[in-house]
Amino acid sequence: MSAFASDPALDEVHDAAGHGTKVDVALHLHDGTVRLSILSAQEILLTADDADQVAQALQRAAEQARRITATRAPDRPTGT
């Protein structure tokens, strides 16, 4: 089981050029890091609406990451 949780709101976001490339924003549930992945390519072309969805997913992940790191004890190591 992965420690990363992907944002399900991005399930329908695909490359606007029709290449099938997808984007994924995921939160590491243990250390609060945020992973941004572009799947099957090194770049992705997004429509304006899809770009908004990705930006919102990153903001949601950042908020969750702050909550995770705020509750972690200061002397607890951050492992991946």
PyMOL Python script that loads the backbone (N, CA, C, O; Angstrom):
from pymol import cmd

cmd.read_pdbstr("""\
ATOM      1  N   MET A   1       0.831  -1.176   0.000  1.00  0.00           N
ATOM      2  CA  MET A   1       0.000   0.000   0.000  1.00  0.00           C
ATOM      3  C   MET A   1       0.881   1.246   0.000  1.00  0.00           C
ATOM      4  O   MET A   1       1.840   1.344   0.765  1.00  0.00           O
ATOM      5  N   SER A   2       0.549   2.172  -0.847  1.00  0.00           N
ATOM      6  CA  SER A   2       1.317   3.397  -0.966  1.00  0.00           C
ATOM      7  C   SER A   2       0.990   4.366   0.163  1.00  0.00           C
ATOM      8  O   SER A   2      -0.145   4.432   0.635  1.00  0.00           O
ATOM      9  N   ALA A   3       1.996   5.111   0.583  1.00  0.00           N
ATOM     10  CA  ALA A   3       1.773   6.146   1.588  1.00  0.00           C
ATOM     11  C   ALA A   3       1.242   7.424   0.945  1.00  0.00           C
ATOM     12  O   ALA A   3       0.894   8.377   1.642  1.00  0.00           O
ATOM     13  N   PHE A   4       1.181   7.441  -0.386  1.00  0.00           N
ATOM     14  CA  PHE A   4       0.676   8.606  -1.097  1.00  0.00           C
ATOM     15  C   PHE A   4      -0.800   8.450  -1.407  1.00  0.00           C
ATOM     16  O   PHE A   4      -1.256   7.369  -1.780  1.00  0.00           O
ATOM     17  N   ALA A   5      -1.549   9.540  -1.249  1.00  0.00           N
ATOM     18  CA  ALA A   5      -2.970   9.564  -1.589  1.00  0.00           C
ATOM     19  C   ALA A   5      -3.173  10.570  -2.719  1.00  0.00           C
ATOM     20  O   ALA A   5      -2.931  11.765  -2.550  1.00  0.00           O
ATOM     21  N   SER A   6      -3.617  10.076  -3.865  1.00  0.00           N
ATOM     22  CA  SER A   6      -3.841  10.931  -5.028  1.00  0.00           C
ATOM     23  C   SER A   6      -5.140  11.705  -4.888  1.00  0.00           C
ATOM     24  O   SER A   6      -6.077  11.257  -4.228  1.00  0.00           O
ATOM     25  N   ASP A   7      -5.186  12.871  -5.516  1.00  0.00           N
ATOM     26  CA  ASP A   7      -6.391  13.689  -5.518  1.00  0.00           C
ATOM     27  C   ASP A   7      -7.345  13.146  -6.578  1.00  0.00           C
ATOM     28  O   ASP A   7      -7.037  13.209  -7.768  1.00  0.00           O
ATOM     29  N   PRO A   8      -8.496  12.615  -6.171  1.00  0.00           N
ATOM     30  CA  PRO A   8      -9.424  12.026  -7.143  1.00  0.00           C
ATOM     31  C   PRO A   8     -10.064  13.044  -8.072  1.00  0.00           C
ATOM     32  O   PRO A   8     -10.623  12.662  -9.100  1.00  0.00           O
ATOM     33  N   ALA A   9      -9.998  14.320  -7.743  1.00  0.00           N
ATOM     34  CA  ALA A   9     -10.589  15.346  -8.600  1.00  0.00           C
ATOM     35  C   ALA A   9      -9.860  15.477  -9.933  1.00  0.00           C
ATOM     36  O   ALA A   9     -10.366  16.110 -10.860  1.00  0.00           O
ATOM     37  N   LEU A  10      -8.664  14.877 -10.031  1.00  0.00           N
ATOM     38  CA  LEU A  10      -7.883  14.991 -11.268  1.00  0.00           C
ATOM     39  C   LEU A  10      -8.035  13.775 -12.180  1.00  0.00           C
ATOM     40  O   LEU A  10      -7.329  13.666 -13.182  1.00  0.00           O
ATOM     41  N   ASP A  11      -8.935  12.872 -11.851  1.00  0.00           N
ATOM     42  CA  ASP A  11      -9.101  11.651 -12.648  1.00  0.00           C
ATOM     43  C   ASP A  11      -9.409  11.922 -14.114  1.00  0.00           C
ATOM     44  O   ASP A  11      -9.031  11.132 -14.979  1.00  0.00           O
ATOM     45  N   GLU A  12     -10.078  13.007 -14.401  1.00  0.00           N
ATOM     46  CA  GLU A  12     -10.474  13.292 -15.781  1.00  0.00           C
ATOM     47  C   GLU A  12      -9.579  14.318 -16.477  1.00  0.00           C
ATOM     48  O   GLU A  12      -9.880  14.730 -17.597  1.00  0.00           O
ATOM     49  N   VAL A  13      -8.492  14.734 -15.840  1.00  0.00           N
ATOM     50  CA  VAL A  13      -7.581  15.706 -16.444  1.00  0.00           C
ATOM     51  C   VAL A  13      -6.595  14.963 -17.333  1.00  0.00           C
ATOM     52  O   VAL A  13      -5.831  14.120 -16.862  1.00  0.00           O
ATOM     53  N   HIS A  14      -6.619  15.284 -18.621  1.00  0.00           N
ATOM     54  CA  HIS A  14      -5.738  14.661 -19.614  1.00  0.00           C
ATOM     55  C   HIS A  14      -5.082  15.738 -20.465  1.00  0.00           C
ATOM     56  O   HIS A  14      -5.515  16.890 -20.473  1.00  0.00           O
ATOM     57  N   ASP A  15      -4.067  15.361 -21.156  1.00  0.00           N
ATOM     58  CA  ASP A  15      -3.344  16.225 -22.074  1.00  0.00           C
ATOM     59  C   ASP A  15      -4.297  16.784 -23.132  1.00  0.00           C
ATOM     60  O   ASP A  15      -5.009  16.030 -23.794  1.00  0.00           O
ATOM     61  N   ALA A  16      -4.305  18.101 -23.285  1.00  0.00           N
ATOM     62  CA  ALA A  16      -5.183  18.758 -24.257  1.00  0.00           C
ATOM     63  C   ALA A  16      -4.807  18.407 -25.691  1.00  0.00           C
ATOM     64  O   ALA A  16      -5.625  18.570 -26.596  1.00  0.00           O
ATOM     65  N   ALA A  17      -3.589  17.931 -25.916  1.00  0.00           N
ATOM     66  CA  ALA A  17      -3.157  17.558 -27.258  1.00  0.00           C
ATOM     67  C   ALA A  17      -3.623  16.152 -27.635  1.00  0.00           C
ATOM     68  O   ALA A  17      -3.413  15.709 -28.764  1.00  0.00           O
ATOM     69  N   GLY A  18      -4.253  15.452 -26.694  1.00  0.00           N
ATOM     70  CA  GLY A  18      -4.792  14.134 -26.981  1.00  0.00           C
ATOM     71  C   GLY A  18      -3.792  12.997 -26.928  1.00  0.00           C
ATOM     72  O   GLY A  18      -4.030  11.944 -27.519  1.00  0.00           O
ATOM     73  N   HIS A  19      -2.682  13.181 -26.237  1.00  0.00           N
ATOM     74  CA  HIS A  19      -1.654  12.135 -26.153  1.00  0.00           C
ATOM     75  C   HIS A  19      -1.900  11.147 -25.015  1.00  0.00           C
ATOM     76  O   HIS A  19      -1.144  10.188 -24.857  1.00  0.00           O
ATOM     77  N   GLY A  20      -2.935  11.368 -24.231  1.00  0.00           N
ATOM     78  CA  GLY A  20      -3.243  10.462 -23.136  1.00  0.00           C
ATOM     79  C   GLY A  20      -2.440  10.700 -21.878  1.00  0.00           C
ATOM     80  O   GLY A  20      -2.557   9.930 -20.924  1.00  0.00           O
ATOM     81  N   THR A  21      -1.634  11.736 -21.844  1.00  0.00           N
ATOM     82  CA  THR A  21      -0.837  12.056 -20.669  1.00  0.00           C
ATOM     83  C   THR A  21      -1.755  12.531 -19.548  1.00  0.00           C
ATOM     84  O   THR A  21      -2.721  13.255 -19.790  1.00  0.00           O
ATOM     85  N   LYS A  22      -1.447  12.122 -18.331  1.00  0.00           N
ATOM     86  CA  LYS A  22      -2.228  12.522 -17.168  1.00  0.00           C
ATOM     87  C   LYS A  22      -1.336  13.198 -16.144  1.00  0.00           C
ATOM     88  O   LYS A  22      -0.115  13.041 -16.151  1.00  0.00           O
ATOM     89  N   VAL A  23      -1.969  13.946 -15.272  1.00  0.00           N
ATOM     90  CA  VAL A  23      -1.263  14.601 -14.175  1.00  0.00           C
ATOM     91  C   VAL A  23      -1.820  14.042 -12.864  1.00  0.00           C
ATOM     92  O   VAL A  23      -2.998  13.698 -12.766  1.00  0.00           O
ATOM     93  N   ASP A  24      -0.940  13.959 -11.857  1.00  0.00           N
ATOM     94  CA  ASP A  24      -1.349  13.437 -10.560  1.00  0.00           C
ATOM     95  C   ASP A  24      -0.753  14.311  -9.464  1.00  0.00           C
ATOM     96  O   ASP A  24       0.438  14.620  -9.476  1.00  0.00           O
ATOM     97  N   VAL A  25      -1.601  14.704  -8.519  1.00  0.00           N
ATOM     98  CA  VAL A  25      -1.148  15.394  -7.319  1.00  0.00           C
ATOM     99  C   VAL A  25      -1.466  14.471  -6.162  1.00  0.00           C
ATOM    100  O   VAL A  25      -2.615  14.068  -5.979  1.00  0.00           O
ATOM    101  N   ALA A  26      -0.448  14.132  -5.378  1.00  0.00           N
ATOM    102  CA  ALA A  26      -0.642  13.193  -4.276  1.00  0.00           C
ATOM    103  C   ALA A  26       0.042  13.714  -3.025  1.00  0.00           C
ATOM    104  O   ALA A  26       1.068  14.392  -3.085  1.00  0.00           O
ATOM    105  N   LEU A  27      -0.554  13.377  -1.893  1.00  0.00           N
ATOM    106  CA  LEU A  27      -0.033  13.772  -0.596  1.00  0.00           C
ATOM    107  C   LEU A  27       0.537  12.549   0.113  1.00  0.00           C
ATOM    108  O   LEU A  27      -0.124  11.512   0.184  1.00  0.00           O
ATOM    109  N   HIS A  28       1.761  12.659   0.639  1.00  0.00           N
ATOM    110  CA  HIS A  28       2.342  11.592   1.443  1.00  0.00           C
ATOM    111  C   HIS A  28       1.709  11.684   2.823  1.00  0.00           C
ATOM    112  O   HIS A  28       1.884  12.677   3.528  1.00  0.00           O
ATOM    113  N   LEU A  29       0.980  10.657   3.202  1.00  0.00           N
ATOM    114  CA  LEU A  29       0.172  10.703   4.420  1.00  0.00           C
ATOM    115  C   LEU A  29       0.977  10.662   5.705  1.00  0.00           C
ATOM    116  O   LEU A  29       0.438  10.935   6.778  1.00  0.00           O
ATOM    117  N   HIS A  30       2.269  10.322   5.618  1.00  0.00           N
ATOM    118  CA  HIS A  30       3.080  10.234   6.825  1.00  0.00           C
ATOM    119  C   HIS A  30       3.950  11.460   7.053  1.00  0.00           C
ATOM    120  O   HIS A  30       4.090  11.922   8.186  1.00  0.00           O
ATOM    121  N   ASP A  31       4.536  11.990   5.983  1.00  0.00           N
ATOM    122  CA  ASP A  31       5.444  13.122   6.200  1.00  0.00           C
ATOM    123  C   ASP A  31       4.945  14.439   5.618  1.00  0.00           C
ATOM    124  O   ASP A  31       5.594  15.472   5.786  1.00  0.00           O
ATOM    125  N   GLY A  32       3.785  14.416   4.928  1.00  0.00           N
ATOM    126  CA  GLY A  32       3.185  15.649   4.442  1.00  0.00           C
ATOM    127  C   GLY A  32       3.801  16.235   3.190  1.00  0.00           C
ATOM    128  O   GLY A  32       3.498  17.376   2.842  1.00  0.00           O
ATOM    129  N   THR A  33       4.662  15.491   2.497  1.00  0.00           N
ATOM    130  CA  THR A  33       5.199  16.014   1.246  1.00  0.00           C
ATOM    131  C   THR A  33       4.158  15.868   0.135  1.00  0.00           C
ATOM    132  O   THR A  33       3.306  14.981   0.179  1.00  0.00           O
ATOM    133  N   VAL A  34       4.242  16.748  -0.855  1.00  0.00           N
ATOM    134  CA  VAL A  34       3.312  16.746  -1.974  1.00  0.00           C
ATOM    135  C   VAL A  34       4.059  16.299  -3.224  1.00  0.00           C
ATOM    136  O   VAL A  34       5.130  16.818  -3.538  1.00  0.00           O
ATOM    137  N   ARG A  35       3.482  15.327  -3.938  1.00  0.00           N
ATOM    138  CA  ARG A  35       4.095  14.817  -5.168  1.00  0.00           C
ATOM    139  C   ARG A  35       3.257  15.283  -6.350  1.00  0.00           C
ATOM    140  O   ARG A  35       2.044  15.076  -6.379  1.00  0.00           O
ATOM    141  N   LEU A  36       3.905  15.910  -7.319  1.00  0.00           N
ATOM    142  CA  LEU A  36       3.279  16.287  -8.586  1.00  0.00           C
ATOM    143  C   LEU A  36       3.892  15.407  -9.661  1.00  0.00           C
ATOM    144  O   LEU A  36       5.096  15.475  -9.911  1.00  0.00           O
ATOM    145  N   SER A  37       3.066  14.575 -10.302  1.00  0.00           N
ATOM    146  CA  SER A  37       3.565  13.658 -11.329  1.00  0.00           C
ATOM    147  C   SER A  37       2.889  13.949 -12.659  1.00  0.00           C
ATOM    148  O   SER A  37       1.691  14.225 -12.728  1.00  0.00           O
ATOM    149  N   ILE A  38       3.684  13.882 -13.700  1.00  0.00           N
ATOM    150  CA  ILE A  38       3.153  13.924 -15.056  1.00  0.00           C
ATOM    151  C   ILE A  38       3.401  12.535 -15.614  1.00  0.00           C
ATOM    152  O   ILE A  38       4.543  12.144 -15.856  1.00  0.00           O
ATOM    153  N   LEU A  39       2.323  11.797 -15.816  1.00  0.00           N
ATOM    154  CA  LEU A  39       2.418  10.390 -16.157  1.00  0.00           C
ATOM    155  C   LEU A  39       2.526  10.185 -17.666  1.00  0.00           C
ATOM    156  O   LEU A  39       1.747  10.757 -18.427  1.00  0.00           O
ATOM    157  N   SER A  40       3.465   9.390 -18.090  1.00  0.00           N
ATOM    158  CA  SER A  40       3.693   8.990 -19.489  1.00  0.00           C
ATOM    159  C   SER A  40       4.403  10.037 -20.331  1.00  0.00           C
ATOM    160  O   SER A  40       4.535   9.842 -21.539  1.00  0.00           O
ATOM    161  N   ALA A  41       4.861  11.125 -19.760  1.00  0.00           N
ATOM    162  CA  ALA A  41       5.562  12.153 -20.537  1.00  0.00           C
ATOM    163  C   ALA A  41       6.283  13.096 -19.586  1.00  0.00           C
ATOM    164  O   ALA A  41       6.137  13.002 -18.368  1.00  0.00           O
ATOM    165  N   GLN A  42       7.061  14.004 -20.157  1.00  0.00           N
ATOM    166  CA  GLN A  42       7.735  14.991 -19.331  1.00  0.00           C
ATOM    167  C   GLN A  42       7.015  16.332 -19.344  1.00  0.00           C
ATOM    168  O   GLN A  42       7.396  17.248 -18.616  1.00  0.00           O
ATOM    169  N   GLU A  43       5.996  16.452 -20.151  1.00  0.00           N
ATOM    170  CA  GLU A  43       5.213  17.682 -20.156  1.00  0.00           C
ATOM    171  C   GLU A  43       3.772  17.342 -20.479  1.00  0.00           C
ATOM    172  O   GLU A  43       3.467  16.273 -21.008  1.00  0.00           O
ATOM    173  N   ILE A  44       2.901  18.266 -20.149  1.00  0.00           N
ATOM    174  CA  ILE A  44       1.486  18.078 -20.422  1.00  0.00           C
ATOM    175  C   ILE A  44       0.899  19.433 -20.805  1.00  0.00           C
ATOM    176  O   ILE A  44       1.197  20.449 -20.178  1.00  0.00           O
ATOM    177  N   LEU A  45       0.080  19.435 -21.820  1.00  0.00           N
ATOM    178  CA  LEU A  45      -0.626  20.636 -22.230  1.00  0.00           C
ATOM    179  C   LEU A  45      -2.019  20.572 -21.631  1.00  0.00           C
ATOM    180  O   LEU A  45      -2.741  19.596 -21.835  1.00  0.00           O
ATOM    181  N   LEU A  46      -2.403  21.615 -20.888  1.00  0.00           N
ATOM    182  CA  LEU A  46      -3.688  21.622 -20.208  1.00  0.00           C
ATOM    183  C   LEU A  46      -4.585  22.729 -20.735  1.00  0.00           C
ATOM    184  O   LEU A  46      -4.108  23.797 -21.118  1.00  0.00           O
ATOM    185  N   THR A  47      -5.872  22.472 -20.751  1.00  0.00           N
ATOM    186  CA  THR A  47      -6.818  23.548 -21.021  1.00  0.00           C
ATOM    187  C   THR A  47      -6.823  24.458 -19.799  1.00  0.00           C
ATOM    188  O   THR A  47      -6.295  24.092 -18.749  1.00  0.00           O
ATOM    189  N   ALA A  48      -7.403  25.617 -19.927  1.00  0.00           N
ATOM    190  CA  ALA A  48      -7.470  26.547 -18.801  1.00  0.00           C
ATOM    191  C   ALA A  48      -8.236  25.921 -17.629  1.00  0.00           C
ATOM    192  O   ALA A  48      -7.833  26.072 -16.475  1.00  0.00           O
ATOM    193  N   ASP A  49      -9.326  25.227 -17.916  1.00  0.00           N
ATOM    194  CA  ASP A  49     -10.110  24.596 -16.854  1.00  0.00           C
ATOM    195  C   ASP A  49      -9.314  23.501 -16.148  1.00  0.00           C
ATOM    196  O   ASP A  49      -9.352  23.399 -14.922  1.00  0.00           O
ATOM    197  N   ASP A  50      -8.597  22.686 -16.915  1.00  0.00           N
ATOM    198  CA  ASP A  50      -7.781  21.630 -16.313  1.00  0.00           C
ATOM    199  C   ASP A  50      -6.633  22.220 -15.498  1.00  0.00           C
ATOM    200  O   ASP A  50      -6.289  21.691 -14.440  1.00  0.00           O
ATOM    201  N   ALA A  51      -6.042  23.304 -15.978  1.00  0.00           N
ATOM    202  CA  ALA A  51      -4.966  23.963 -15.226  1.00  0.00           C
ATOM    203  C   ALA A  51      -5.498  24.471 -13.888  1.00  0.00           C
ATOM    204  O   ALA A  51      -4.811  24.388 -12.871  1.00  0.00           O
ATOM    205  N   ASP A  52      -6.725  24.998 -13.892  1.00  0.00           N
ATOM    206  CA  ASP A  52      -7.347  25.420 -12.635  1.00  0.00           C
ATOM    207  C   ASP A  52      -7.531  24.238 -11.690  1.00  0.00           C
ATOM    208  O   ASP A  52      -7.293  24.362 -10.489  1.00  0.00           O
ATOM    209  N   GLN A  53      -7.952  23.094 -12.223  1.00  0.00           N
ATOM    210  CA  GLN A  53      -8.140  21.904 -11.392  1.00  0.00           C
ATOM    211  C   GLN A  53      -6.829  21.452 -10.760  1.00  0.00           C
ATOM    212  O   GLN A  53      -6.796  21.081  -9.586  1.00  0.00           O
ATOM    213  N   VAL A  54      -5.749  21.482 -11.538  1.00  0.00           N
ATOM    214  CA  VAL A  54      -4.437  21.084 -11.017  1.00  0.00           C
ATOM    215  C   VAL A  54      -3.995  22.061  -9.932  1.00  0.00           C
ATOM    216  O   VAL A  54      -3.492  21.643  -8.890  1.00  0.00           O
ATOM    217  N   ALA A  55      -4.180  23.350 -10.168  1.00  0.00           N
ATOM    218  CA  ALA A  55      -3.802  24.354  -9.174  1.00  0.00           C
ATOM    219  C   ALA A  55      -4.594  24.160  -7.885  1.00  0.00           C
ATOM    220  O   ALA A  55      -4.033  24.263  -6.794  1.00  0.00           O
ATOM    221  N   GLN A  56      -5.871  23.885  -7.998  1.00  0.00           N
ATOM    222  CA  GLN A  56      -6.698  23.663  -6.814  1.00  0.00           C
ATOM    223  C   GLN A  56      -6.269  22.394  -6.075  1.00  0.00           C
ATOM    224  O   GLN A  56      -6.268  22.362  -4.845  1.00  0.00           O
ATOM    225  N   ALA A  57      -5.905  21.354  -6.823  1.00  0.00           N
ATOM    226  CA  ALA A  57      -5.441  20.115  -6.193  1.00  0.00           C
ATOM    227  C   ALA A  57      -4.137  20.359  -5.435  1.00  0.00           C
ATOM    228  O   ALA A  57      -3.954  19.833  -4.337  1.00  0.00           O
ATOM    229  N   LEU A  58      -3.236  21.147  -6.008  1.00  0.00           N
ATOM    230  CA  LEU A  58      -1.991  21.479  -5.313  1.00  0.00           C
ATOM    231  C   LEU A  58      -2.263  22.286  -4.050  1.00  0.00           C
ATOM    232  O   LEU A  58      -1.607  22.078  -3.029  1.00  0.00           O
ATOM    233  N   GLN A  59      -3.216  23.197  -4.106  1.00  0.00           N
ATOM    234  CA  GLN A  59      -3.565  23.980  -2.921  1.00  0.00           C
ATOM    235  C   GLN A  59      -4.165  23.096  -1.831  1.00  0.00           C
ATOM    236  O   GLN A  59      -3.841  23.256  -0.654  1.00  0.00           O
ATOM    237  N   ARG A  60      -5.039  22.164  -2.218  1.00  0.00           N
ATOM    238  CA  ARG A  60      -5.621  21.246  -1.239  1.00  0.00           C
ATOM    239  C   ARG A  60      -4.527  20.397  -0.588  1.00  0.00           C
ATOM    240  O   ARG A  60      -4.518  20.204   0.628  1.00  0.00           O
ATOM    241  N   ALA A  61      -3.603  19.895  -1.416  1.00  0.00           N
ATOM    242  CA  ALA A  61      -2.515  19.067  -0.890  1.00  0.00           C
ATOM    243  C   ALA A  61      -1.621  19.882   0.046  1.00  0.00           C
ATOM    244  O   ALA A  61      -1.184  19.379   1.081  1.00  0.00           O
ATOM    245  N   ALA A  62      -1.351  21.124  -0.311  1.00  0.00           N
ATOM    246  CA  ALA A  62      -0.512  21.967   0.546  1.00  0.00           C
ATOM    247  C   ALA A  62      -1.183  22.200   1.896  1.00  0.00           C
ATOM    248  O   ALA A  62      -0.519  22.169   2.933  1.00  0.00           O
ATOM    249  N   GLU A  63      -2.483  22.431   1.889  1.00  0.00           N
ATOM    250  CA  GLU A  63      -3.208  22.627   3.150  1.00  0.00           C
ATOM    251  C   GLU A  63      -3.156  21.365   4.004  1.00  0.00           C
ATOM    252  O   GLU A  63      -2.938  21.441   5.214  1.00  0.00           O
ATOM    253  N   GLN A  64      -3.352  20.222   3.388  1.00  0.00           N
ATOM    254  CA  GLN A  64      -3.293  18.957   4.126  1.00  0.00           C
ATOM    255  C   GLN A  64      -1.880  18.701   4.643  1.00  0.00           C
ATOM    256  O   GLN A  64      -1.701  18.232   5.767  1.00  0.00           O
ATOM    257  N   ALA A  65      -0.880  19.009   3.824  1.00  0.00           N
ATOM    258  CA  ALA A  65       0.516  18.814   4.235  1.00  0.00           C
ATOM    259  C   ALA A  65       0.841  19.679   5.448  1.00  0.00           C
ATOM    260  O   ALA A  65       1.536  19.230   6.359  1.00  0.00           O
ATOM    261  N   ARG A  66       0.348  20.906   5.466  1.00  0.00           N
ATOM    262  CA  ARG A  66       0.587  21.779   6.621  1.00  0.00           C
ATOM    263  C   ARG A  66      -0.041  21.198   7.879  1.00  0.00           C
ATOM    264  O   ARG A  66       0.551  21.275   8.956  1.00  0.00           O
ATOM    265  N   ARG A  67      -1.242  20.611   7.759  1.00  0.00           N
ATOM    266  CA  ARG A  67      -1.886  19.998   8.923  1.00  0.00           C
ATOM    267  C   ARG A  67      -1.079  18.802   9.425  1.00  0.00           C
ATOM    268  O   ARG A  67      -0.920  18.618  10.632  1.00  0.00           O
ATOM    269  N   ILE A  68      -0.573  17.993   8.499  1.00  0.00           N
ATOM    270  CA  ILE A  68       0.219  16.822   8.887  1.00  0.00           C
ATOM    271  C   ILE A  68       1.496  17.251   9.588  1.00  0.00           C
ATOM    272  O   ILE A  68       1.836  16.710  10.640  1.00  0.00           O
ATOM    273  N   THR A  69       2.205  18.213   9.020  1.00  0.00           N
ATOM    274  CA  THR A  69       3.482  18.618   9.608  1.00  0.00           C
ATOM    275  C   THR A  69       3.283  19.411  10.893  1.00  0.00           C
ATOM    276  O   THR A  69       4.167  19.413  11.749  1.00  0.00           O
ATOM    277  N   ALA A  70       2.151  20.080  11.051  1.00  0.00           N
ATOM    278  CA  ALA A  70       1.881  20.835  12.278  1.00  0.00           C
ATOM    279  C   ALA A  70       1.612  19.909  13.456  1.00  0.00           C
ATOM    280  O   ALA A  70       1.887  20.265  14.602  1.00  0.00           O
ATOM    281  N   THR A  71       1.077  18.725  13.181  1.00  0.00           N
ATOM    282  CA  THR A  71       0.762  17.796  14.263  1.00  0.00           C
ATOM    283  C   THR A  71       1.917  16.847  14.585  1.00  0.00           C
ATOM    284  O   THR A  71       1.874  16.128  15.583  1.00  0.00           O
ATOM    285  N   ARG A  72       2.951  16.847  13.737  1.00  0.00           N
ATOM    286  CA  ARG A  72       4.104  15.964  13.968  1.00  0.00           C
ATOM    287  C   ARG A  72       4.978  16.551  15.063  1.00  0.00           C
ATOM    288  O   ARG A  72       5.220  17.757  15.104  1.00  0.00           O
ATOM    289  N   ALA A  73       5.439  15.697  15.934  1.00  0.00           N
ATOM    290  CA  ALA A  73       6.329  16.135  17.016  1.00  0.00           C
ATOM    291  C   ALA A  73       7.615  16.665  16.406  1.00  0.00           C
ATOM    292  O   ALA A  73       8.097  16.097  15.426  1.00  0.00           O
ATOM    293  N   PRO A  74       8.196  17.751  16.958  1.00  0.00           N
ATOM    294  CA  PRO A  74       9.398  18.353  16.397  1.00  0.00           C
ATOM    295  C   PRO A  74      10.596  17.405  16.345  1.00  0.00           C
ATOM    296  O   PRO A  74      11.445  17.552  15.465  1.00  0.00           O
ATOM    297  N   ASP A  75      10.691  16.447  17.252  1.00  0.00           N
ATOM    298  CA  ASP A  75      11.857  15.567  17.272  1.00  0.00           C
ATOM    299  C   ASP A  75      11.638  14.282  16.484  1.00  0.00           C
ATOM    300  O   ASP A  75      12.520  13.424  16.449  1.00  0.00           O
ATOM    301  N   ARG A  76      10.472  14.134  15.847  1.00  0.00           N
ATOM    302  CA  ARG A  76      10.180  12.919  15.078  1.00  0.00           C
ATOM    303  C   ARG A  76      10.814  13.012  13.703  1.00  0.00           C
ATOM    304  O   ARG A  76      10.619  14.013  13.013  1.00  0.00           O
ATOM    305  N   PRO A  77      11.560  12.012  13.282  1.00  0.00           N
ATOM    306  CA  PRO A  77      12.219  12.057  11.964  1.00  0.00           C
ATOM    307  C   PRO A  77      11.188  11.994  10.847  1.00  0.00           C
ATOM    308  O   PRO A  77      10.089  11.466  11.021  1.00  0.00           O
ATOM    309  N   THR A  78      11.569  12.549   9.686  1.00  0.00           N
ATOM    310  CA  THR A  78      10.695  12.526   8.511  1.00  0.00           C
ATOM    311  C   THR A  78      11.234  11.499   7.540  1.00  0.00           C
ATOM    312  O   THR A  78      12.186  11.783   6.813  1.00  0.00           O
ATOM    313  N   GLY A  79      10.659  10.323   7.508  1.00  0.00           N
ATOM    314  CA  GLY A  79      11.076   9.287   6.569  1.00  0.00           C
ATOM    315  C   GLY A  79      10.163   9.275   5.376  1.00  0.00           C
ATOM    316  O   GLY A  79       9.024   9.734   5.460  1.00  0.00           O
ATOM    317  N   THR A  80      10.649   8.748   4.243  1.00  0.00           N
ATOM    318  CA  THR A  80       9.813   8.647   3.044  1.00  0.00           C
ATOM    319  C   THR A  80       9.428   7.219   2.777  1.00  0.00           C
ATOM    320  O   THR A  80       8.724   6.940   1.807  1.00  0.00           O
TER     321      THR A  80
END
""", "prot")
cmd.dss("prot")
cmd.show_as("cartoon", "prot")
cmd.util.cbc("prot")
cmd.orient("prot")
